């Protein structure tokens, strides 16, 4: 390798190192967009103080009036501390908030590896149960934003209803297939006999 090639190579590496260092400096201390950021949001639901959190909750008839607890967990999986964070929860119109954290929450100083957890208590509107023979699932969505920009969302589902299972007509070999099979055998025998004549 000649001197000119070596000099150009060293110059290129030095320039690249300077530019990379300048970008990190701007990201961490202001003057540029924050890079190396990543947020994970997870939303789950349960009847308050009962059982484990799940993605989907199915309420039995006697559980319709229970307080439902949504849990929203947001983790900073990036490499930098962030400010101007926002969580917004969108309760479906069939539900209303009765306690816990707010439907909109703001915070700063969100450290790498840190998790923020919010709990929202809600109930299903009683008007939803003024019907017969119905079932319904509603979706509750939560979003996370950084500096006003959308960063992610997750949902949890709540199902309820009072569908009555009516007795179905009997089926099976004894009631349907056996008479049909015998009938086809008789018809086949008659057709065969008529062709021989």
Steps between C-alpha positions, in 0.01 A plus 500: 500500500652831396517816711219675310255210552593473868452876549155492331394201711603670826324822395179310419499315834567821693219684317253215565594488869455877533157494335383206714621668818324824404167318448512330839588829667206676336260220594593489866549866577251677278510643151376189321232233486529234773611175342536152649156529661253215519183454704291190566135535607290215637136520603312229693177467698340310790217534749648726770693299762411168334724268303774574252508773239407381150467644150129406500247484785170311461243596764237257622143612568565572867818702431355777283494755784857433615776760483733418211868590539716577200878498541720694256874437518744711300869413500789711373697240305723761339841627601416858597292681762193668352268781606159613373342154522125448473266205551143533375228244561189481281218335692224368272169685520342200675723557805575782743793568734437461875852540643870435474732706283378751245413419141787734404830501690824697441848443640868590456839351598417163343823305554623210281362174639236680708133391488203729569180324603150649499178346636160610374179383668184489291151355492263404222206737450184342643308592183700230326305234688149619411480244220438130467704232329807698407873478525753772443873567512645850539862602448693741723806656338797678656766698313845627596646819353840663528529873428156487337593217262321165505729222627270202546164363616342192652146383574305292749157350432199455729213268399158470664151377417218264594455275200279206592585173330176348375465123465607390156309230307634152557748378243705193450491163331190379686277795413621629166751290313349155563154571351658686210739212428222239515285712269779523242554122512129438435493749210817346352352148521176609332688677218717192443196269483319729256799498263509117491141489374 
